[in-house]
């Protein structure tokens, strides 16, 4: 990723010193937590809900934030992104830092208030991944029934934020990714509308996997499902449709900042040769990366460092009164819960390392035919 200067050149000396030091620390942390990308034997696939990417709700993202995000994304080969907004400025800034090897696909915004002006996107490193030509937004088919001897079609309620699917190739494998941002709705773990959305998408893709004209036999369903725990109907809706969540992904902590919710998932319905690489080394083949250990740390020092970037909203509450030092309206809460998650995200990227080299299996099969 050679384009740090895109952002560093606009910083003053103090900012540049801070950011370069933290980029080096972030790189060291990534080296420990995520395997190195290789040439042709594996694919590192990730999903990341990047909060309101990009809006000015708590101030536009700093150049510093874009650099950190690009550093993280560059460790993967292919990333599904949720909460990309109608404003594509943030994505363009990210692409400039990542460089020309990285390409992207994104959907149109979903209309309506519940659609929240959101898009879905895929970012991929063309040194490993190629776009296969298939792309589209997933539309649920109408209900079909017989009335008076005639076939009648009834429209169904569509998923609030339209899922986005695309076909890719890497190594010996072709695969279809479908990324979702399922409706949150109520604060309950299993609200009927959320369960229904997951069921509808998973069931439709499950049926598609059995069709002969499917672009690829390897289907991956990933994104933000707003799942609370593995015992919930929301999680079971994925597995009941025939999708498998690899064991290494089942043992990792939550993907929210507190790591207590299983919002994000990566599920597979695929051939046996498209699987997790090194399954005997769980820590090296799947995980959730917590960048807050290194950047925008939840301590008083960082809170004071970024005070000047937070503006008046840091000093006063929503009623225009000075913020107390403790409690839900405190400066600490504003920094940790709102401002820094708008700079990075309130979700952590989830990743899995997949095998894409089937040469040995192919040669063994050909040797017996």
C-alpha positions as CSV (number, residue, x, y, z in Angstrom):
1,X,0.0,0.0,0.0
2,X,2.3,2.8,-1.2
3,X,0.0,5.8,-1.0
4,X,0.4,7.1,2.6
5,X,1.4,10.5,1.3
6,X,-2.2,11.0,0.0
7,X,-3.1,11.8,3.6
8,X,0.2,12.4,5.5
9,X,1.1,15.4,3.3
10,X,-1.9,17.3,4.6
11,X,-1.0,16.9,8.2
12,X,1.1,19.1,10.4
13,X,4.3,17.8,12.0
14,X,2.6,16.8,15.3
15,X,-0.2,14.9,13.5
16,X,2.2,13.2,11.2
17,X,4.4,12.0,14.0
18,X,1.4,10.6,15.9
19,X,-0.1,8.9,12.9
20,X,3.1,7.3,11.6
21,X,3.8,5.9,15.0
22,X,0.4,4.4,15.2
23,X,0.5,3.0,11.7
24,X,3.7,1.2,12.6
25,X,2.0,-0.1,15.8
26,X,-1.1,-1.1,13.8
27,X,1.1,-3.0,11.3
28,X,2.8,-4.9,14.1
29,X,-0.6,-5.8,15.6
30,X,-1.9,-7.0,12.2
31,X,1.2,-9.1,11.8
32,X,0.4,-10.9,15.0
33,X,-3.3,-11.4,14.4
34,X,-3.8,-11.9,10.7
35,X,-1.7,-14.3,8.5
36,X,0.4,-12.9,5.7
37,X,-1.2,-12.8,2.2
38,X,0.3,-15.4,-0.1
39,X,0.5,-15.7,-3.9
40,X,-1.9,-18.5,-4.9
41,X,-2.7,-21.0,-2.2
42,X,-5.2,-19.1,0.0
43,X,-7.7,-16.2,0.1
44,X,-8.3,-14.0,3.1
45,X,-11.9,-13.0,3.0
46,X,-13.4,-10.4,5.4
47,X,-16.6,-8.7,6.2
48,X,-16.8,-5.2,7.9
49,X,-19.7,-3.0,8.7
50,X,-18.1,0.4,8.6
51,X,-20.4,2.7,10.5
52,X,-22.1,5.4,8.3
53,X,-19.4,5.3,5.7
54,X,-19.4,8.3,5.1
55,X,-21.5,10.9,6.8
56,X,-20.8,14.0,8.9
57,X,-23.0,12.9,11.8
58,X,-20.1,13.3,14.3
59,X,-17.8,15.1,11.8
60,X,-16.3,13.7,8.6
61,X,-13.6,11.1,9.0
62,X,-10.1,12.3,9.5
63,X,-7.3,11.5,7.0
64,X,-5.9,9.6,10.0
65,X,-8.9,7.3,10.1
66,X,-8.8,6.6,6.4
67,X,-5.1,5.6,6.7
68,X,-5.9,3.2,9.5
69,X,-8.9,1.7,7.7
70,X,-6.8,1.2,4.5
71,X,-4.0,-0.5,6.5
72,X,-6.5,-3.0,7.9
73,X,-8.3,-3.7,4.6
74,X,-5.0,-4.1,2.8
75,X,-4.3,-7.2,4.9
76,X,-7.2,-9.0,3.3
77,X,-7.8,-10.1,-0.4
78,X,-11.5,-9.4,-0.6
79,X,-13.8,-7.4,1.8
80,X,-17.6,-7.2,1.9
81,X,-18.6,-3.7,3.3
82,X,-21.9,-2.8,4.8
83,X,-23.3,0.7,5.6
84,X,-21.6,2.3,2.6
85,X,-23.7,5.5,2.2
86,X,-25.1,7.4,-0.7
87,X,-22.1,9.8,-0.3
88,X,-19.2,7.9,-1.9
89,X,-16.5,10.3,-0.8
90,X,-15.2,8.1,2.0
91,X,-14.8,5.1,-0.4
92,X,-13.0,7.3,-3.0
93,X,-10.6,8.5,-0.3
94,X,-10.0,4.9,0.8
95,X,-9.4,3.7,-2.7
96,X,-6.8,6.4,-3.4
97,X,-4.8,5.2,-0.3
98,X,-5.1,1.5,-1.2
99,X,-3.9,2.2,-4.7
100,X,-4.7,1.0,-8.2
101,X,-4.4,-2.8,-7.4
102,X,-7.7,-2.5,-5.5
103,X,-11.0,-2.4,-7.3
104,X,-14.6,-2.1,-6.0
105,X,-18.2,-2.9,-6.8
106,X,-21.1,-1.3,-5.0
107,X,-24.9,-1.4,-5.2
108,X,-27.3,1.5,-5.5
109,X,-28.8,3.0,-2.3
110,X,-31.9,1.4,-0.8
111,X,-34.8,3.9,-1.0
112,X,-37.0,4.7,2.0
113,X,-36.3,5.8,5.5
114,X,-35.7,2.2,6.7
115,X,-33.2,1.8,3.9
116,X,-31.1,4.4,5.6
117,X,-29.4,5.6,2.4
118,X,-27.2,2.5,2.5
119,X,-25.3,0.6,-0.2
120,X,-23.3,-2.7,0.0
121,X,-19.9,-3.0,-1.5
122,X,-17.0,-5.3,-2.3
123,X,-13.4,-4.2,-2.3
124,X,-10.9,-6.7,-3.8
125,X,-7.2,-6.9,-4.5
126,X,-6.8,-7.6,-8.2
127,X,-3.4,-9.2,-7.6
128,X,-5.4,-12.2,-6.2
129,X,-9.0,-11.8,-7.0
130,X,-10.8,-11.1,-10.3
131,X,-14.4,-10.1,-10.9
132,X,-16.3,-12.9,-12.6
133,X,-19.0,-10.8,-14.3
134,X,-21.9,-11.7,-12.1
135,X,-23.4,-8.9,-10.0
136,X,-26.9,-7.9,-8.9
137,X,-29.1,-7.0,-6.0
138,X,-31.1,-9.9,-4.6
139,X,-34.9,-9.6,-5.1
140,X,-37.2,-12.1,-3.4
141,X,-39.6,-13.9,-5.8
142,X,-43.4,-13.5,-5.5
143,X,-45.5,-16.1,-3.8
144,X,-47.1,-18.5,-6.3
145,X,-50.4,-20.2,-5.7
146,X,-53.4,-21.7,-7.5
147,X,-56.7,-19.8,-7.4
148,X,-59.6,-21.2,-9.4
149,X,-57.2,-23.3,-11.5
150,X,-55.0,-20.4,-12.4
151,X,-51.6,-19.5,-11.1
152,X,-51.6,-16.3,-9.1
153,X,-48.5,-14.4,-8.0
154,X,-48.5,-12.3,-4.9
155,X,-45.6,-9.8,-4.2
156,X,-43.7,-10.3,-1.0
157,X,-42.1,-7.7,1.3
158,X,-38.5,-7.3,0.2
159,X,-35.5,-7.2,2.5
160,X,-35.3,-3.6,3.9
161,X,-31.7,-3.1,2.8
162,X,-31.3,-5.0,-0.5
163,X,-28.6,-7.7,-0.4
164,X,-25.8,-7.4,-3.0
165,X,-24.3,-10.4,-4.7
166,X,-21.3,-10.8,-7.0
167,X,-19.2,-13.6,-8.5
168,X,-15.4,-13.7,-8.1
169,X,-12.5,-16.0,-9.0
170,X,-9.3,-16.6,-7.1
171,X,-6.8,-19.4,-7.8
172,X,-8.7,-22.6,-8.7
173,X,-12.0,-21.4,-7.2
174,X,-15.0,-19.4,-8.3
175,X,-17.5,-18.3,-5.7
176,X,-20.6,-16.1,-5.2
177,X,-20.6,-13.6,-2.3
178,X,-23.9,-12.3,-1.0
179,X,-23.6,-9.5,1.6
180,X,-26.4,-8.4,3.8
181,X,-27.2,-5.8,6.4
182,X,-30.2,-7.3,8.1
183,X,-32.8,-5.1,9.8
184,X,-32.1,-4.4,13.5
185,X,-35.7,-3.5,14.5
186,X,-36.3,-3.8,18.2
187,X,-33.6,-4.4,20.8
188,X,-34.9,-8.0,21.3
189,X,-32.6,-10.9,20.3
190,X,-35.2,-12.5,18.0
191,X,-37.7,-10.0,16.6
192,X,-39.9,-11.7,14.0
193,X,-39.0,-9.3,11.2
194,X,-35.2,-9.8,11.7
195,X,-35.6,-13.6,11.8
196,X,-37.8,-13.5,8.7
197,X,-35.3,-11.4,6.7
198,X,-32.5,-13.9,7.4
199,X,-34.7,-16.9,6.6
200,X,-35.8,-15.4,3.3
201,X,-32.3,-14.6,2.1
202,X,-30.8,-17.9,3.3
203,X,-33.6,-20.0,1.9
204,X,-33.5,-18.3,-1.5
205,X,-29.8,-18.7,-1.8
206,X,-30.1,-22.3,-0.6
207,X,-32.5,-23.1,-3.4
208,X,-30.3,-21.3,-5.9
209,X,-27.4,-23.5,-5.0
210,X,-29.3,-26.5,-6.2
211,X,-30.0,-25.0,-9.6
212,X,-27.9,-26.2,-12.5
213,X,-27.5,-22.8,-14.0
214,X,-25.9,-21.3,-10.9
215,X,-22.8,-19.3,-11.8
216,X,-20.8,-21.2,-9.1
217,X,-21.4,-24.0,-6.7
218,X,-19.6,-22.1,-4.0
219,X,-22.0,-19.7,-2.2
220,X,-20.9,-17.4,0.7
221,X,-23.4,-15.5,2.8
222,X,-21.8,-12.8,4.9
223,X,-22.3,-9.4,6.5
224,X,-24.2,-7.9,9.4
225,X,-27.0,-10.1,10.5
226,X,-27.6,-8.4,13.9
227,X,-27.3,-11.8,15.6
228,X,-27.0,-11.7,19.4
229,X,-26.0,-15.3,20.2
230,X,-25.6,-18.8,18.6
231,X,-28.7,-20.1,20.3
232,X,-31.0,-17.5,18.7
233,X,-33.5,-18.1,15.9
234,X,-31.5,-15.5,13.9
235,X,-28.4,-17.7,13.9
236,X,-30.4,-20.9,13.3
237,X,-32.1,-19.4,10.3
238,X,-28.7,-19.5,8.5
239,X,-27.8,-23.1,9.4
240,X,-31.3,-24.4,8.8
241,X,-31.1,-23.2,5.2
242,X,-28.1,-25.5,4.7
243,X,-25.3,-23.0,5.2
244,X,-22.3,-23.9,7.4
245,X,-20.4,-21.6,9.6
246,X,-16.8,-23.1,10.0
247,X,-15.9,-24.1,13.5
248,X,-13.0,-21.6,13.8
249,X,-15.6,-18.8,13.2
250,X,-17.9,-20.3,15.8
251,X,-15.3,-20.0,18.6
252,X,-14.3,-16.4,18.1
253,X,-15.8,-13.5,20.2
254,X,-18.4,-11.1,19.1
255,X,-17.7,-8.6,16.3
256,X,-19.1,-5.5,18.1
257,X,-16.7,-3.3,20.1
258,X,-17.7,-4.9,23.4
259,X,-17.3,-8.3,21.8
260,X,-20.5,-9.6,23.3
261,X,-22.7,-9.8,20.2
262,X,-22.4,-12.0,17.1
263,X,-23.7,-9.4,14.7
264,X,-21.4,-10.4,11.8
265,X,-21.1,-13.8,10.2
266,X,-19.6,-15.6,7.2
267,X,-21.5,-18.8,6.2
268,X,-20.8,-21.3,3.4
269,X,-22.6,-23.6,1.1
270,X,-19.7,-24.9,-1.0
271,X,-17.8,-27.8,-2.4
272,X,-15.4,-29.7,-0.2
273,X,-12.4,-28.1,-1.8
274,X,-13.4,-24.6,-1.0
275,X,-12.9,-24.6,2.7
276,X,-11.0,-23.0,5.6
277,X,-7.3,-23.3,5.2
278,X,-5.3,-24.8,8.1
279,X,-8.4,-25.9,10.1
280,X,-6.1,-27.4,12.7
281,X,-4.7,-24.0,13.5
282,X,-7.9,-22.1,14.5
283,X,-6.1,-18.9,15.6
284,X,-4.4,-18.7,12.2
285,X,-7.4,-19.2,9.9
286,X,-10.2,-17.0,11.3
287,X,-10.8,-14.1,13.7
288,X,-12.0,-10.7,14.6
289,X,-9.5,-7.9,14.5
290,X,-9.8,-5.3,17.3
291,X,-8.1,-2.1,16.1
292,X,-9.0,-0.2,19.2
293,X,-6.1,-1.9,21.0
294,X,-3.8,0.3,18.9
295,X,-5.7,3.4,17.5
296,X,-8.3,5.7,19.1
297,X,-7.7,3.9,22.3
298,X,-10.4,4.1,25.1
299,X,-8.3,6.0,27.6
300,X,-8.1,9.5,28.8
301,X,-4.9,10.3,26.9
302,X,-6.5,9.7,23.5
303,X,-9.7,11.4,24.6
304,X,-7.7,14.5,25.2
305,X,-5.6,14.1,22.1
306,X,-8.7,14.2,19.9
307,X,-10.6,16.8,21.9
308,X,-9.8,19.5,19.3
309,X,-11.2,17.4,16.4
310,X,-14.5,16.7,18.2
311,X,-15.5,20.4,18.3
312,X,-18.4,21.9,20.3
313,X,-20.3,18.6,20.5
314,X,-17.6,17.3,22.9
315,X,-18.0,20.3,25.2
316,X,-21.8,20.5,25.4
317,X,-24.6,18.0,25.4
318,X,-27.6,17.9,23.1
319,X,-29.4,20.6,25.1
320,X,-26.4,23.0,24.7
321,X,-25.3,22.6,28.3
322,X,-21.7,21.7,29.5
323,X,-21.2,17.9,29.6
324,X,-20.6,16.4,33.0
325,X,-17.4,14.4,33.5
326,X,-19.3,11.2,34.3
327,X,-22.5,9.5,33.2
328,X,-24.1,8.8,29.9
329,X,-23.7,12.4,28.7
330,X,-20.0,12.6,29.7
331,X,-17.2,13.6,27.5
332,X,-15.7,10.1,27.9
333,X,-18.9,8.5,26.7
334,X,-19.1,10.8,23.7
335,X,-15.5,10.0,22.7
336,X,-15.7,6.2,23.2
337,X,-19.2,5.4,22.1
338,X,-19.9,7.9,19.4
339,X,-17.0,10.0,18.0
340,X,-14.4,7.3,17.6
341,X,-16.8,4.7,16.3
342,X,-17.8,7.2,13.7
343,X,-14.1,7.6,12.8
344,X,-13.6,3.9,12.5
345,X,-16.6,1.7,13.2
346,X,-18.8,0.2,15.9
347,X,-18.1,-3.2,14.3
348,X,-14.8,-5.1,14.1
349,X,-13.8,-6.7,10.8
350,X,-14.3,-10.5,10.8
351,X,-12.1,-12.6,8.5
352,X,-11.4,-16.2,7.4
353,X,-8.6,-17.8,5.5
354,X,-9.7,-20.1,2.7
355,X,-7.9,-22.6,0.5
356,X,-8.1,-21.8,-3.2
357,X,-5.5,-24.3,-4.5
358,X,-7.1,-27.5,-5.7
359,X,-4.2,-28.7,-7.8
360,X,-3.3,-31.7,-5.7
361,X,-6.9,-32.9,-5.6
362,X,-7.2,-32.4,-9.4
363,X,-4.1,-34.4,-10.1
364,X,-5.1,-37.3,-7.9
365,X,-8.5,-37.4,-9.5
366,X,-7.1,-37.3,-13.0
367,X,-4.7,-40.1,-12.1
368,X,-7.6,-42.5,-11.5
369,X,-9.5,-41.6,-14.7
